Amino acid sequence: MIKMHKSIFINAPVEKVFAYVEDPSNLPEVWPSMSEVTNIKSDADGKKNYDWTYKMAGLNIKGHSETLEYEANKRIVVYNPKGIESKFTWDYMPEGDGTRINVEVEYNIPLPVLGKLAESIIVKQNEKEADTLLANVKSKMENQ
């Protein structure tokens, strides 16, 4: 599995940032390669399950996400068993009047689909994609 860690400070309260990011319907708005999120189902405990379509290396990959952990305004852990097997751990921490988001990602590139030669290129693209995602969330939260 490939591992990645990203962090960003957002000058907005934790409650506002968390509420926005934890809603899967907002993901295509801030995640450049996330083209669609459908079939969102929410449990009483805040956990969600949903389907998505993500573009990787020019291919549309369909997947499914399920929340493993949910602690309001603090942490969400999402597992994606289909499409691109991955786990995202989102930690939200108050920092002054703002929010620090730390996100850790563990994922497998679907090599049978994309090929071993493409792996290093895709890893670099995914690093940029994560930076753009967080920058877009920051912009959205600070300019609303």
Buried (B, 14 or more C-beta within 10 A) or exposed (E): EBEBEBEBBBEBBBEBBBBBBBBBEBBBEBBEBBEEBEEBEBEEEEBBBBBBBBBBBEEEBEBBBBBEBBEBBBBBBBBBEEBBBBBBBBBBBEEEEBBBBBBBBBBEBBEEEBEEEBBEEBEEBBBEBBEBBBEBBBEBBEEE
